[in-house]
Amino acid sequence: MGRCRNAAVRAVAMTALAMLVSAGASAQPQPVCSESVLRIVVPFPPGGPTDVAARVLAEKLRDRLGQNVIVESRAGAAGATGTAYVASMPGNGCTMLLAYDTHAVNPSLLQLPFDTATAFKPVILIGIIPNMIAAHPSQPWNSFPDMVAAAKKDPDNLAYATGGSGTVAHMSMKLVEQHFGIRLRQVPYRGGAPAAQDLLAGHVPMMVGSVTALGGFVKDGKARALVQTGATRHPLLPDTPTLSEVGMKDFQAAAWIGIFVPSASADPIVTRFNSELKTVLQDSWVRERLAAVGVQIVASTPEELGAHVKSEMTRWADVVTRYNIKAE
């Protein structure tokens, strides 16, 4: 009788153990990618906000997905080189594109080997990074209205630096010129870093660039913030007004960072990535690091990112046509 009871107890214990093992196995992260590595392709050089964002996300996705996640830089042609590479990849959940605002601008400026509207499926809008107009401290303007007044007295001579023709910074300034009735002279550089270097050296009186690129220099007193282009004041620049506040009602123009996958990717892959990334973006460590490079987190649905890209493509295509803007 005792032996029977002991056998029954052992049977119950073994069943409970099996259930625990099964539950533990099912709780393990299930990789989306069938290969050993999931790649986040960044179509810009290392060191910028896109690279920083990709590495922060990769760090947390490794744990969420239970597999290795690496960041791969494929820079060139204002982001078009890396974007074309991802467009050619299979939709097996092993390749993501971390895109910047050029994703919506390039179709109007470049001959691309893919159709931006159909080559990708949107996953999530990570966040936005407003631009700002900053002046060298030697300039006599203490505010944006001061600069506008100076520009009206000296049309076509007041210069501003940008990271290149056809950037959102450049096209935003065309709209600013139109609205305030001024004519400025753009000095395009091959990227925001060399433009900022010439601003700090006093070779150009002002620059239009991202809060990421210029916010630190403003904080250190090496540049003077005149205005920012976001819908609301950025946390890094609480004392700097928006263009909407200084008379350009409801205007906003911001860089943005979003995740895409090749169009052949199945919808469950998109849904899984969106869910995992939303969870990652709630992490305080992630939020702190993205905030440090000026990113204001959005964490959208795939549909919201798709609508945003469509709207941006239409908006900037109109500006490119209206002002005959060419990529350089």
LODREN-589455 format. One record per residue (C-alpha): residue in one letter; x, y, z. Coordinates in steps of 0.02 Angstrom, whole numbers, padded with zeros to 5 digits, always signed. Layout:
AXYZ...
This chain:
M+00000+00000+00000G+00144+00116+00046R+00232+00072-00116C+00076+00116-00216R+00058+00281-00127N+00243+00325-00158A+00225+00278-00340A+00074+00391-00356V+00167+00534-00274R+00314+00510-00392A+00198+00508-00541V+00116+00671-00488A+00288+00750-00458M+00351+00694-00629T+00196+00764-00713A+00217+00931-00623L+00401+00936-00672A+00357+00901-00853M+00230+01042-00851L+00358+01162-00778V+00487+01115-00909S+00358+01135-01046A+00304+01304-00977G+00485+01360-00965A+00518+01307-01144S+00366+01399-01209A+00419+01555-01112Q+00584+01562-01206P+00596+01702-01336Q+00548+01642-01509P+00663+01714-01644V+00580+01795-01794C+00728+01762-01908S+00771+01583-01955E+00954+01630-01983S+01084+01653-01846V+01087+01842-01860L+00954+01977-01880R+01025+02134-01961I+00970+02314-01937V+01036+02405-02091V+01075+02590-02065P+01099+02681-02231F+01213+02815-02154P+01388+02820-02080P+01417+02766-01899G+01407+02896-01762G+01248+02990-01810P+01077+02981-01727T+01020+02838-01840D+01171+02734-01792V+01147+02771-01608A+00962+02727-01617A+00997+02564-01708R+01126+02507-01581V+01016+02550-01434L+00870+02452-01509A+00982+02305-01557E+01045+02291-01379K+00870+02261-01311L+00802+02163-01458R+00933+02028-01429D+00850+01984-01265R+00673+02005-01331L+00699+01894-01483G+00824+01772-01411Q+00947+01790-01554N+01094+01893-01611V+01049+02065-01682I+01184+02167-01768V+01191+02342-01842E+01259+02353-02019S+01306+02520-02097R+01280+02537-02286A+01303+02722-02318G+01294+02816-02481A+01183+02922-02595A+01090+03007-02452G+01032+02840-02385A+00982+02766-02552T+01123+02636-02558G+01075+02547-02398T+00890+02567-02435A+00910+02483-02605Y+01003+02340-02521V+00860+02306-02400A+00733+02319-02541S+00823+02173-02626M+00820+02061-02472P+00696+01916-02446G+00553+01944-02326N+00611+01814-02201G+00619+01928-02048C+00808+01934-02050T+00835+02111-02116M+00765+02276-02054L+00794+02451-02124L+00815+02594-02002A+00768+02742-02113Y+00787+02930-02092D+00687+03073-02168T+00779+03052-02334H+00673+02896-02359A+00528+03010-02406V+00631+03142-02497N+00744+03036-02610P+00604+02979-02727S+00586+03160-02785L+00773+03192-02802L+00855+03030-02861Q+00831+02894-02990L+00803+02747-02873P+00809+02563-02924F+00652+02529-02823D+00482+02606-02786T+00488+02673-02608A+00299+02662-02592T+00293+02475-02630A+00466+02404-02591F+00442+02404-02403K+00317+02370-02267P+00316+02499-02126V+00344+02430-01951I+00356+02574-01827L+00396+02760-01819I+00527+02763-01682G+00527+02951-01658I+00559+03124-01727I+00704+03248-01716P+00660+03431-01752N+00780+03545-01842M+00835+03715-01781I+00912+03875-01848A+01066+03926-01752A+01182+04075-01775H+01365+04103-01735P+01379+04205-01573S+01468+04345-01667Q+01309+04386-01764P+01209+04535-01700W+01040+04446-01700N+00973+04389-01533S+00813+04317-01604F+00734+04246-01760P+00639+04410-01797D+00807+04502-01788M+00877+04385-01921V+00724+04409-02032A+00742+04598-02020A+00926+04586-02067A+00885+04473-02215K+00757+04597-02281K+00887+04735-02279D+01015+04628-02374P+00926+04505-02492D+01024+04354-02557N+01180+04392-02456L+01138+04316-02287A+01200+04136-02296Y+01153+03980-02202A+01236+03809-02199T+01146+03643-02220G+01200+03461-02229G+01160+03462-02415S+01040+03520-02549G+00875+03430-02548T+00881+03392-02362V+00730+03429-02255A+00830+03571-02177H+00858+03650-02348M+00678+03630-02406S+00610+03695-02241M+00710+03854-02265K+00633+03879-02438L+00463+03880-02353V+00527+03998-02218E+00593+04117-02351Q+00426+04117-02441H+00324+04145-02284F+00428+04289-02215G+00467+04368-02384I+00656+04350-02373R+00791+04280-02487L+00935+04185-02409R+01086+04098-02485Q+01112+03914-02449V+01287+03845-02424P+01269+03655-02442Y+01394+03537-02360R+01418+03350-02372G+01335+03314-02206G+01289+03404-02047A+01459+03381-01962P+01563+03487-02084A+01424+03616-02091A+01427+03631-01901Q+01617+03646-01902D+01608+03796-02017L+01470+03874-01912L+01575+03857-01755A+01726+03931-01847G+01621+04079-01901H+01640+04041-02087V+01450+04045-02107P+01336+04156-02002M+01203+04024-01969M+01154+03844-01998V+00996+03740-02011G+01020+03569-01935S+00949+03444-01815V+00933+03469-01628T+01052+03321-01616A+01186+03409-01718L+01171+03583-01642G+01091+03567-01471G+01254+03532-01381F+01341+03682-01459V+01197+03794-01406K+01208+03728-01229D+01397+03763-01226G+01373+03940-01293K+01462+03903-01457A+01304+03937-01559R+01148+04040-01529A+00978+03958-01553L+00856+04066-01651V+00707+03952-01682Q+00661+03769-01695T+00549+03679-01820G+00454+03556-01711A+00269+03566-01669T+00315+03603-01488R+00473+03658-01398H+00601+03519-01385P+00653+03467-01209L+00835+03504-01253L+00787+03682-01305P+00649+03737-01186D+00688+03922-01208T+00692+03921-01398P+00527+03961-01487T+00455+03861-01630L+00423+03933-01803S+00238+03923-01763E+00266+04037-01613V+00356+04169-01715G+00224+04184-01850M+00228+04029-01961K+00067+03958-01891D+00052+03768-01877F+00218+03741-01967Q+00324+03593-01920A+00463+03498-02006A+00563+03364-01920A+00682+03226-01960W+00613+03056-01914I+00675+02879-01884G+00572+02728-01936I+00590+02540-01957F+00542+02451-02118V+00556+02274-02186P+00557+02211-02366S+00384+02208-02446A+00386+02018-02460S+00383+02004-02270A+00228+01919-02202D+00109+02022-02096P+00144+01919-01938I+00327+01971-01951V+00276+02154-01957T+00158+02130-01810R+00290+02041-01705F+00425+02171-01740N+00305+02313-01700S+00255+02232-01535E+00434+02196-01482L+00496+02369-01528K+00353+02453-01436T+00404+02357-01281V+00586+02404-01306L+00540+02588-01323Q+00458+02585-01152D+00623+02538-01071S+00695+02682-00969W+00874+02643-01026V+00820+02654-01208R+00719+02813-01182E+00864+02900-01095R+00987+02860-01233L+00871+02911-01373A+00827+03072-01283A+01013+03111-01268V+01026+03120-01459G+00868+03224-01474V+00743+03088-01520Q+00564+03117-01463I+00488+02943-01455V+00327+02909-01551A+00313+02716-01558S+00178+02712-01692T+00078+02574-01772P+00133+02512-01945E-00017+02600-02021E+00031+02766-01940L+00208+02755-02007G+00140+02714-02180A+00027+02866-02177H+00170+02976-02115V+00286+02923-02255K+00151+02949-02386S+00116+03123-02319E+00301+03169-02313M+00331+03106-02490T+00190+03214-02556R+00241+03367-02456W+00424+03369-02505A+00392+03319-02686D+00290+03479-02701V+00433+03583-02629V+00561+03500-02743T+00455+03541-02896R+00407+03716-02841Y+00586+03772-02808N+00673+03661-02937I+00783+03583-02802K+00921+03467-02861A+01023+03341-02763E+01209+03384-02755
